Amino acid sequence: CCSPCLFTFDYDRCPSDKYWEDCGSDCPLNCGNYQNPPKICTMACRIGCTCKAPKIFLQGKSGACVLPSECPSP
């Protein structure tokens, strides 16, 4: 017999510079792509906290949110 799947979402646990997304972009803006945003992205949903505009992820799809002007030089 199988036990039911239990999902717990941390809606209220996003830091103040982020908000909860049930189905956010799998290609969020970050310091590596904001000057040339991806033109094509998967249709997959990304569940979790995402940066509030005008902030973007420092790198990748999670972690610290920064203003674009705070991104390290390439």
C-alpha positions in Angstrom: 0.0 0.0 0.0 1.2 3.5 -0.7 1.0 6.5 1.5 -0.4 9.7 0.1 2.0 12.4 -1.2 2.1 15.4 1.0 3.2 18.7 -0.4 4.1 21.6 1.7 4.7 24.9 0.1 6.4 27.8 1.9 4.2 30.6 0.5 4.9 32.8 3.5 8.6 32.0 3.8 9.9 34.0 0.8 12.3 36.7 1.8 11.1 40.3 1.6 12.7 40.8 -1.9 11.0 37.7 -3.3 7.4 36.4 -3.9 5.9 32.9 -4.3 5.3 31.6 -7.8 3.2 28.4 -8.4 4.2 28.4 -12.0 7.0 30.8 -12.7 9.4 30.9 -15.6 12.0 28.2 -15.8 14.3 30.8 -17.4 14.3 33.8 -14.9 16.4 36.8 -15.4 19.8 36.7 -13.7 23.1 38.6 -13.9 24.2 36.3 -16.7 21.3 36.8 -19.0 19.4 40.1 -18.2 21.2 42.1 -20.9 20.3 39.4 -23.5 17.2 37.6 -22.1 16.5 34.1 -23.4 14.2 34.2 -26.5 13.2 30.5 -26.0 12.5 28.8 -22.7 10.9 25.5 -21.7 7.2 25.5 -20.8 8.1 23.8 -17.5 6.9 25.6 -14.4 9.3 26.6 -11.7 7.7 26.5 -8.3 9.1 28.6 -5.5 10.3 32.1 -4.5 11.3 34.4 -7.3 12.8 37.9 -7.2 10.6 41.0 -7.1 11.2 43.5 -9.9 13.4 45.3 -10.5 15.7 42.7 -8.8 17.0 39.6 -10.6 18.8 36.5 -9.5 22.5 36.9 -8.9 23.0 33.6 -10.8 20.9 30.8 -12.1 17.4 30.2 -11.0 17.6 30.7 -7.2 19.6 32.4 -4.5 20.3 36.0 -3.9 18.3 38.8 -5.6 20.2 41.9 -6.7 19.6 45.0 -8.8 21.1 44.7 -12.3 23.5 47.5 -11.4 24.8 45.3 -8.6 25.7 42.4 -10.9 29.5 41.6 -11.1 31.3 42.7 -14.3 31.5 40.0 -16.9 
